[in-house]
Amino acid sequence: MIVTPEFYGVTIFFPNLEKGAMMFLNAKDGVSHFARITSIRSSTDA
């Protein structure tokens, strides 16, 4: 969970699938932002 004076957010990640999602809410204007994580890899992966 992420909480700042400007944003509230949450991240869900499934390590076995290397997938997840993020949601952020702008506290000032009430606009929500969503992002889907389709792959997370180490920079050393070929």
Summary of the structure (lengths in Angstrom):
residues: 46
radius of gyration: 13.2
end to end distance: 30.8
largest distance: 41.7
contacts: 83
relative contact order: 0.25
helix: 0%
strand: 52%
